[in-house]
């Protein structure tokens, strides 16, 4: 989930607070005055009345935050929050990171290890649902603006509120309020749907579905993911299909889930999450597993030189226990495109995993002769994994992949350091590489 919020995290980290932000009491008075004007029959026909009300609501929303900015230190806050007092303080963990939470009358501030504000959580809004009320006011302004002379202002206001809802949703997600995050993402999407913005915010709709799914609200998640599917937005590697398949499978609609996953697999044959969902379905249902390979054959006919499809085919065979077929697919992947090394990665992992399985079997074998035979099979499998792994290590420049392969090789060579000096040399080579990096 963290990956999908990187963009929002950047938005939040550069948030700028208006130095002229109203105090909560001033903001409340401004809202009351603007609301009174909107209830006047004559004034309610004027676009300026509704624009003023919308801006008052936005100002009320910002007033609870005050002049606090992300990145501020406590020393700086002594000047910007001179009239606000810390009520309590506690150590908390947010997103796996230790932080200190300062509790104020209407908000909580979260400080990182460097003593800087990372998150600002409003706990007592100046006006309840201020942003949604601002959306409604802007749309009312657009409605009464017969000549559409203020359309640009209305559009800009709604787009700004969309961003604020996204910031709130991100914060709620970070603080573990998944249901609240889902609701805020949905509000972000609704802020710009219809005139005058007329934007389908597919990303926020997906995030609303994802957070609803993570919160266990499968009914809402299903509705939102289906909406994504209908508008042709599938997120990275077709995750919409993966999540819908998961929802159907867990709600005992397995046949429907399988059809969704098949549809997704045709569009995104490289998606590991869709693939795993399909493999689990075929294993658990006992249905004809050849259907899975038939789907993959369709993708291979469309892209005969796509080496990744053979890598996927190898993964399927491996999961289903077809080792010989998996080996052939991995080798074919590398043969088609020697620059696509994941076929060799899969091959090395297959041999390595085979060795681990044999070692576990040997631990439970009490017949000495059978035990020795298993040890021989174990060593052969482990040594078979060295060649594909070393080929990958020597070919790639990606440091993450290179380190992962080095970990495998270091582990393999270490197991046999007492057998031959070449294994000791191999162990030292990869151990030194990992230490240096």
Secondary structure, DSSP 4 states (H G I P E B T S, - for coil): -TGGGHHHHHHHHT----TTPPPHHHHHHHHHHHHHHHTSTTGGG-HHHHHHHHHHHHHHHHHTTTT--TT-BHHHHHHHTTT----EEEEEEETTEEEEEEE-SSEEEEE-TTSBEEEEEESS-SSTTHHHHHHHHHHHHHHH-TT-TTHHHHHHHHHHHHHHHHHHHHHHHHTT-HHHHHHHHHHHHHHSSSTTT----HHHHHHHHHHHHHTT-HHHHHHHHHHHHHTT---GGGHHHHHHHHHHHHTT-HHHHHHHHHHHHHH-TT-HHHHHHHHHHHHHH---THHHHHHHHHHHHHTTT-HHHHHHHHHHHHHTT-HHHHHHHHHHHHHH-TT-THHHHHHHHHHHHHHHHHHHHHHT---HHHHHHHHHHHHHHHHHHHHHHHHHHHH---HHHHHHHHHHHHHHHHTTTTT-HHHHHHHHHHHHHHHH-
